[in-house]
Amino acid sequence: MPGSPRGSGISLGDWRREKSVMHHVPNVGIVFAALAVIFVAMAVRDFLSVEGKLTPARKTWLKIAIIFACVSIGLFALQILTR
């Protein structure tokens, strides 16, 4: 039976304790989403300071923001699919 301690080699008490601890773990997807927002804000700040010219720093910040956003979306999707 998936999601139960039967056949897993752990006691029922340990299994329940592990399941309750998982509910208190902060959502890592939120951290990645916040990092994406921070990097987009840095890119916007750079955009406003150089009046629209594309700088290497802005390109880098946008790429990092896209990576963090994709990871965040993936983690949220994984969380929804594994419920």
C-alpha positions, 0 to 999 in steps of 0.5 A: 500500500503506497503511503503507508508504513506496511512493508517499509520496515519502520514502525507506525509511530515513526511513520506518523512522526515523519508525516507530521514533520513534513507538514511543518517544512517550509515550502522551498518553491516559495523561496525560489519564487522569491529569489526570482522576483528579487532578480527581476527587480535587480534587472528592472533597476538596471534597466532604469539606471542605464535608460534601456540599454541591454547590459551583461548584468541585466542579461545575467539577472534575467537568466537567473530569474528565469531559472529560479522561476522554472524551478519554483514552478516545477516544485509546485507542480511536483507538490501538487502531483504527489498529494 
